[in-house]
């Protein structure tokens, strides 16, 4: 082997090692092996775990008009069930909630939101990670932070509001979730709002009863809101809506 071939071989080896190191650093920053496992789970869940309702709504959202003047309500069933255009009397509002959504499921359909580069985005997500997926507070917070990283990277000019997770009422259904866990997760979300320079909106505190649970006057099943509950929520965010 001549000197030129040896130099080319050496450079090739160095570049391969460099790319390998960059890959390891990138993966570690996103949670290491757990990040890889999460990505594999998302791929697997495309056909195995997500219900037809999710796919129907996701497909519809992909085909609906998108505009940079959009004001997006993003979340799970609690967002999905809100008649936001009428509540806020604003035709720019777009409801992008899907019943049953977790943080993972929101991330999987986030490109539709990103394409619009909306003016504002109101996010409420995480309770199904605790209730349905049985994730820990830490696991949920890590996933939430990765979601925010993607939002900040892809739509930095969008004004984003992080809304607290709502309390539950465990006397109606034993039990949705320990409200202490929800409070702890909300503290994590509030910290993330500060870290990413997003606004944190505490909806939770306005829906509590004297037992620090979701007030029965705002719910029938202990988790979702009735009309009065949505009116409370609407009053809190209305002043932040860009008219």
PyMOL commands that set and color helices and strands:
alter all, ss='L'
color gray80, all
select helices_A, chain A and resi 3-29+33-48+52-63+77-80+84-88+103-108+110-116+127-131+137-154+179-196+204-207+216-218+227-238
alter helices_A, ss='H'
color red, helices_A
select strands_A, chain A and resi 71-75+93-97+120-124+159-163+199-201
alter strands_A, ss='S'
color yellow, strands_A
deselect
rebuild
show_as cartoon
